[in-house]
């Protein structure tokens, strides 16, 4: 079995478990590439993105954050929490996708919690 198939199955398994336990809460989805990190708060019932943030944004690039380190992930998490709070979102479910809850993914989650999101 290839790595691509394994990751897709893991992602599907995590997402299914989230749907069961979400209880109508929006989903905080994380995507991590080798150079950047992206996060969105998604309302799956309406099918729309409520808030998003990434290390590609101009403010992050001007601050010297590369996106490939824990500091950038923390900054993205805080920024996302601020934007979600502006939209009135306080509780979410965390969707780590196929990634292990470790390193940049964990740093983003911790920063989002510090910023006011509850999960």
PyMOL commands that set and color helices and strands:
alter all, ss='L'
color gray80, all
select helices_A, chain A and resi 3-22+58-62+70-86+104-114
alter helices_A, ss='H'
color red, helices_A
select strands_A, chain A and resi 26-32+37-43+48-54+92-95
alter strands_A, ss='S'
color yellow, strands_A
deselect
rebuild
show_as cartoon
